[in-house]
Amino acid sequence: MPTLNWIGKDKVVNHHHDVPFRLLEREYSFKANENTRGNTTNNKIIYGDNLESLKSLLPEFEGKINCIYIDPPYNTGNQTWIYNDSVNDPKINEWFGKTVGKEGEDLCRHDKWLCMMFPRLKLLHRLLADEGVIFISIGNHEIHHLRMLVDEIFGYGNFIQNFIWETHGHTENQEEISEVHEYVLCYSKKARHTPTTNFVVDENVEEDSKILRDFAENSITKNGDKNPHSVIELPVGFPCECKEVSFEADSYALDLLSAANNLGYISKELTKAYEASYPVKLDAAIILDGKLSNSCRVYSGWANAAKLKKFIQNQCQPFDDKGTMMRFFLSKNGVIYYRREGRSQKHIRSVLRNYGTVEKARNELLNIGMDFPYPKPKELLQWLLSIYCTNDALILDSFAGSGSTAHAVLNLNAKDNGNRRFILCEMMEYAKSITSERVRFVMNGYKEGNKYIQGTGGGFDFYKVGAPLFKADDNLNEDIGLNVIRDYVAYTENIPIQLRFDTNNTISSHALGSTSTALYIFYYEKERVTTLDIDFLGSMKIKDLPSRPEQFVIYADKCALDRDFLYNHNITFKRIPRDITRF
């Protein structure tokens, strides 16, 4: 598979491993007024660099995010936006200087954009569940680069669709050709785990469309080299849509069958030569009282031969087919049709029309006193989320902007009583003045002109990216607290949450957890140097475990036991802080 190369790539390919792990510090919690509807309250809004925000989410949410939507900078070169779209923000430039080094001074804006996006997409990939999907909004300036970038990180085989969103253009667009579209790339984490789309229908489908019917009906004859023909005998009692009708055997039936047998299928040329209509009848068919009164052999290439045979074996009675009832019948013209009843409607188009506009979304924010230049319309996000998300999905937006994703999630929950949750990450100062404030308005209710929009209810916790776990000298930041350090080490050792111990366990106050094969000990005390020795081993109450572990992994500042002792007793010693994994 072709890969994309750019200046600085070698510096950022593994940069996500070097991003310092920082704690999330909760600043406040918000809950909607009591008179609002019920909605989810365990949502998060995080203020701080989104690369560090994503890293901080890993211990709790790695592999657990069901859906990701991001609206990164489009890299148009426009430097007048609040959300600086040239990737030339001072914070980003500082990051380039530290990460890419002097090479960063020579980068064109496309190289900068790719350097910024790569490590963030790597962390998003880790956070996404195996059955999860990611949507990425983008414009013409970077769509070609982004597609190759996501192919490399998520895998070409996990591409789902490149949706085209018809934006209706911007009112100030004076170009000779009006650009009225953007893109939304959609990828899965693992193609074999990708969830099926929900039963949703594009809002542009007309009310009288066949798509909206609770049944599907069509002919099952289908000829061609991929649909070999076969003879099927329709039994007495096979249903017909009319009461009485009769069909003669086709005079060309045997000759056409012989020619088709020689070829292996029924070609267009054979159909034309014999002026055939399908299915071809080897026998006459007489319909009385809506049913076939004699057995009749027919042949054709088939679209549903196996299901037709199943229907016949079921005494020509409808049978369950993936939650719908399937049956077959002869039409008044002698054509075999299937009819699937009880289906749920589904129609999803790759071109997204009439799902809000940027101009309308901006005006909605202006009505509540917030000026944000290019917000995504909540209608677009509600539709995208409804395609794959279950009603209890966890949804992440790490380029949160004005908070449209949260607005969409809350609206969907209010509509179907769902329990979807959101996590928003925003690095700019307006995370406090716009992003979180908008979510407050949505939850409590607000006026839109003369119209009052009822609050969705719900709540969220507001965090900022706080202190790092490791200091600049690579020692532990002891001020963050023992429990935080223990949780971090347990995560790096892949100890499932349900198998972790608190400090009050009976085995040892230093025990982290126990899996089916190993006991993990973090022998750490802030006020003194710890030493792994015989006395410490003797203090552990191993008998309190269901069975003796095959292996012991023990962290301490020093070790007084020799290598042979450690080997003979299956003890792996890890020095604090040197051997604590950085992820």
N, C-alpha and C positions, 0 to 999 in steps of 0.2 A: 504494500500500500504506500503511495507517495506520502511524504511528510513535508511539513513546512519548516523552512529555516529562516532565521532573522538574526540581526545583530543583537547580542545579549542573551540568546536562547540558552547557551551553555551555562549562564549564570543563574537562570531562574528555573531550570528543569527540576531541580531538587530543592528549590528555595523553601517550599512549604514545610520541609523538615527543619529548616533553620529558624522559622518564625518562632519567637519566644511564646511559651505558653503563659497566658495571663488569666487572671481570675475575673469573673464577672461580678461587679459590685452593684447590688441592688440599691437604687436611689429612692424609689418609692413604688407603691402599688396603687392602682386605680381600679375602681369598680363603678359601673354605671348606676344611675339613680334607681331607687327601689321601684319606681313606677314603670320601668322599662321591661321589655321582654327578657326571658332567660336566654343566655348565650354563654359561650365558653369564657372562662376567666383566667385560665392558666396559659396565657399568651405572653410573648416576650417582645420588647423593643430594646435593641442594644445600640448604644451610641459609642462609636469608636471605629478605628480602622477595620474595614471588613475582613481583611486578611487575618488579623488578630482575633476578631470576633468569631470567625469560622473555626479557627484553631481552638478557641476556648469552648466551643460547642461539642467537640469530638468526644470527650469522655462520657457525656450523657446521651449524645444523639448520633454517634457514628452508625451508619447503616439503618437509621430509623426514620429519616425524612421521606415521606411518601411522594411529595411533589415539590419541585423547586421552580420558581419563576424569577428571572432576573432581567433587569432593563439596564444593562451597563452603558457607559458613554458610547455614543455612536461614532465619535472621533471625526466629526465634521470639520473641525478647525475653528468652530465658533467659540470665541473666548469671552462672550458677554453674558453667558448664562450663569445663574446661581450655581447650577450643577455643571461645573466647567467641563465642556464636552470635547476639549482638545487634549484631555489627559495631561494637562499642564498645571494642575493644582499644586500649590507649594508642598502639601503633604505627600503627594505622589512623587514630586520631584525629589524630595528628601529621601523617599524610599528608593528611587532610582539610583541616587548617589551612593547609598549604602549597599545596595544589592548588586547593581550592574557596574558600579565604579566609574572610572574615567570614560569607559566606552559609552556610558549613558549620555555624555556631553555631545556625542556625535549621532545619536539616534534620530532618525526621522520619526514623525509622529506615529506611523504604522508600527515601527519597531517598539516604540514606547508602549503602545496600546497592547501589543502581543505580550510584552514583558509583564505588564500589569495583569492581564487576563489569565495567563498560564497557571500561576500558583493558586489563584482563586478557584479556577475550574478544577484543579487537582483536589483541593479540599472539599469542594462541593460534591465531587464524585465519591469521596469517602463518606460523606454524610448521607448520601442518597441510599435508600433501601434497594435491595435487589429487585423488587417489583416496582420501583419508583420511576418517575419520568421527570425530565427537566425541560422547561420552556425558556428560550432566550430571545428577547426582542433585539432587533438590530436593523440598521439601514444599509444603503448601498455601499457606503464607504468601507465597511469591514465584513460584509457578508461572505465574501470569497475567502478571506483569511479565517474568519470564525468557523466556517464549515470544516476546513482542514484541521483547525486546532481541536475542535470537538471530536472529529474523526479520530485523531491521535489519542485523546485522553479517554473518551468514552467507547471508542471502537466504531469503525465504519458500519459493522453489522447491526449496531444498535440505533442507527438512524431510523426515525419514524416518519417525519414529514417536515417539509419546509413550508409552513403556512404563509400565505400572502395576505396581509391585513390591508384592506382598502381604507386609507386614512382620510380620503376626500381632499387631501392636500391642505396646505396652509394658505390663509387669505393673502399673505404677503408674497406668495410664490409668483414671480413674474418671468419665469423661465419660458422659453419657446415651447418646451414639452413639460407639462405639469406633472410633477412626480407625486402620485397619489397613493403610494403603497409603501409599506415597510414589511419586514419579515419576522416570523417567529419560528425559530428552529426548535424542533422537538426530538429528543433522544431518550432512550431507555437506559437503565443501568446495566441490565442484562437481558438480552432479547428473549431468552427462553423463560424469563420471569415476568415479562411485560404484561401488565393487566390488560384485559380486554376493555374496549371502550364502553362507557356507560350508555344506557339507552336514552340518548338525548337527540333532539332534532334541531337542526339549524333554524334559527328564528325567521329566516327568509323564505322558508318553505310555505307555499300558498296553502290556504285553509282547505281547499278541495283536492290537494295533492294525494295521490295514491299512497305516498309515503306515510301519511297519517292514519291509514286504515289499520285495524287490528288484525288484518289477515293479508296474506300474499298469495297470488294466484298466477300461474303461468304454464305454458306448454313445456313438456319435458323432452320433446324431440330436439336433437342437436346432432347434426352430422358433420363429419370431418375426420381427418386422420387421428385426432386426439380423442375421438368418441366412436370407437368401433361399434358396428351394428350388432344386434342380436335379436333372436326371435323370442318373444314372450307370449305365453298363452293367457288370454283374458278369460276367466272362468264365468260360468253361469252366475248371474247375480251381480256382475260388475256394474257399478252405478253409471248413469248417464244424466246429463242436466235436463234432458227433455223426456216426456212421457213415452212417446212412440216415434221411432224412426228406424230405418233400415239402410244398411250399406252393403253393396255388392262386393264380392272379392275383386281385387284389382287384377285386370287381365295381364298386366306386365309383371306381376308380383314375382313369379318364379324366375323369369329372365333377369330382372334387376337384382334379385337375391344372388343368383349365380355370378353375375358380373361383379357385384360387391364382394362376394366371397373371394374371388380371384384377386381383387385389388386390396382387400383387407379392410375397407371402409367404404362408405357411400360418399362419393365426390360430388362437387357441384356439376361436373360434366355429366355424370350419370343421371343426376336429378333432371338436368335439362334435356338429356337425350330421351328419357322415358316420360317426361312431363309428370313426374311423380309428386304426390302429396303424401304427407307422413302423419301417422305411421302407415306403412303399406300393409294392406290386409290380404293375408293368404286365404282367409275364409270370409264368407258373408257374415254380417253382424246384424242381428235383429233385436231391437230394443222394445220391450213391452213393459208398461207400468214403471218406466224409469230405470229398468235394469236389463242387462244383457240376458237374452233367453237361450242362447247357445254359446258354447265356447268358441273363441275366435283367436287365431294366431296372427300376431302383428309383428312387424319388425321396423327398426329405425336405429340410428345412433341415439343414445339416451343421455340426458343430463342427470337423471335420478333413477337409474335402473334398479339399483339395490333396494331403494326405498319403495319403489313400485312393487317389487317382488315381496317385500315385507308386508305391504298392504294386502296383497293377494293371500299370503300365508295367514294373515290375521282375519280371514273370512271377509275381506273387503270392508273391514271396520277401521275407523280412525285409530291411530296409535300415537303414543307420546314420542315426540322428537325434540329433545332438549327444551322441555317446558312448553312446547306448542303441540297442537294436535294436527297430525298430517293425514290427509286423505287424497284419493285420486278419483277422477271421473272422466267419462267421454263427453266431449262437447257435442253440440248439435251438428257439427261438421265432421264428427268422427275423430277429432284430435284429443289426445290424452293430456289432461291438465292435472297439476297438483294444486292443492289448496292447503295452506298452513294457517291455522286459526289460533288466536290467543297470543299472537306475538306482541312484543313491546316495540315501539317505534324507535328507530335509530337512523340518523342521517347527519353525517359530519363531512363538511366540505373543506377542501384545502385552501379555498379562497374565502376570507372572512370579510363579510360585508355587513354594514349597518350595526356594528358593535361599538358605537360611540366614536367620538372624535376628540382629538387633543384640545381643540378650541372649546368644545362643550365642557370637557373636564376642567379646563382652566377657569371657565366662567363659574362653574359650580364651586370651586375653591374661593374665587373672588367674592362670591356671595356670603361666605362665612369669614371673610376678612383675611384670606391667605393668598398670596401671590406666588405661584409656582409656574415657571414658563411652559414646560412640556410634560404635564402629567399624563400617564396612561389612563384611559377611561376605564372605570370600574366594570362597565358592561363587557369589555373585551376580556378582562381577567376572569370575570365570573364564567364566561363561556369556556375559556381554556381550562379552568379548574374543573368545570363540570364534566369535561370529556373523560378524565381518568380518575379523579379523586373520589374516594368513598366519603360518606358523610361523617367519618371520624378521622379523616386524613390530617397529617401534620405537614404544614406548608411553610417553606422557607423562602424569603426574599432578601438577598444580601446586598442589593442595590435599591434600598426601599424607597428613596425619593420622598414623594408626598404621602406615601402610605396607601396607594391604591389597592395593593394586594390585601392588606388588612380589611379595607372597606369591602372588597369582593368576598372575602371569607365570611365576614360578619353578615353580609346580605344573604349569602347562600344558607348559612345556619338559620337565619330568621325565616327563610322561605320554606325549609324542609325540616326544621327542628334538629338540624345536624349538630355534631360536636367537633367540627373541624377546628384546628388550632393554627395559629400563625406565629412565626418568628421573623422579625424584621431586623435588619442590620443597616445602619446608616452612619457614615463617617463624618458628614458635614454638620455644622452647628445647628442647621434647621431640623435636626432630629428632635430637638426640644421644642422649637417654636412652630414647626409645621407638621412633621411626621406624627409625633405623639399627640399633638393638639387636634389634628384631624380625626384621629382614632377616638379621642374623647368625644368630639362632636357627634360622630357616627353612632357611638354607643348611647349617648344621652338624648340624641335627637337635635335637629337644627332647622332653621328656616332657609328656604331656597326661594328668594323673592317673596311672594305672598303665600307660598305653599309651605306647610310644615311637614318635615320628613321625620317620621316616627323613629325613635332610637331603637337600635338593634339589641341593646343590652350587652353584657359582657364585661370583661376587665382585662388588665394586663399588668405586668411588672416592667418597670423601666430600669435598665441596667446601663452601666458604663464599663468599658474595658479598663480593668484596674491593674494592680501590681503583678509583676511577673513571678513565676514560681522559682526561677533561678536568677540570682544576681549576676552582675556583669563579670564577677570573678568566678562564676560557675558554681558557687556555693548555693545551698538552699536559702530561700528568703524565709527565715524562720518566723517573721512577723505575720505571715498569712495564716498560721494555725496548723496544728498537727492533723486535724481531720482532713483538711484540704490536701495536704501532702500525702496522707495515706490513700485517699481516693485516687490521686494521680498515679501513684505507684501501682495500686491494684489494677487500674485501667491498663497501664503499660504491660502488666503481666497477664492480661486477658482473663482476669478472674471475673466471672459473671457476677452481676450485682447481687443476685439471690444467694451466691455462695461466699459473699464477703462477710467479715466479722466486724463488730464494733469493738471498742477498747474494753468493754465489760464482759467479753467472752471468758469462759472458764479455762481455756487452754493457755492463753497468755495475753496480757494486755497489748502485746506487740504483734499478735497474729493478725494478718490481713484477711486471710480466707483460705479455704481448702477445696481443691477440686478432687476428682476421682483418683488422681495420681500424685498430687503434690500438696504440701502445706507451705504457705508463704508467710514469712515473718519479717517485720520491719522494725528492727531493734534500734530505735532512734529516740534520743532524749535531748531536748534543747539545751539543758544546763550542763551536760557532761559528755565526754567521749565514751561511746559504747564499744564493748569488746565481745566478740563471739568466742566463748570459752566453754569448758566443761560445766562450770557452775550455771551458766545461762541455759545450756541445754537441759540440765537437770531441773531447772525451774519450770519447764514447760510440761503441762499435763496432757501428754499425748493420748493417754487412755480415755480422755473425754471425747476423742474422735470415734466415729463408727468403726473405722479400721485404721491400721497403721499405714501412713502414707508411703508410697514407693520412693518419694524424693522430698527433700527439704530445700527450699530456697530461702536463704536468710541474709537480710541486709544488716550491716552494722558499720561502724566507723573503722574498726580494726578486727583482725582475726588472730587468735592465739593458738589455733589448731593447725597441725601440719597437714600437708596435702594428702598423705596416706590415710589419715583419720577421716578427712572430708570425703575421700573417694570410697572408703570402706563403708561409710554410713550414708552414702548417697546424699551428701550435703553440697549444695552449690552456694558458695559465699559470694555476695555482691557488696562492694564497698560503697558507702555513702560519702559524697554524692556521685562519685565517678561512674558507677555502674547503673545509675538510674537512667532509664531509656529516655531519650529526647525523640519525640515523634513528629 
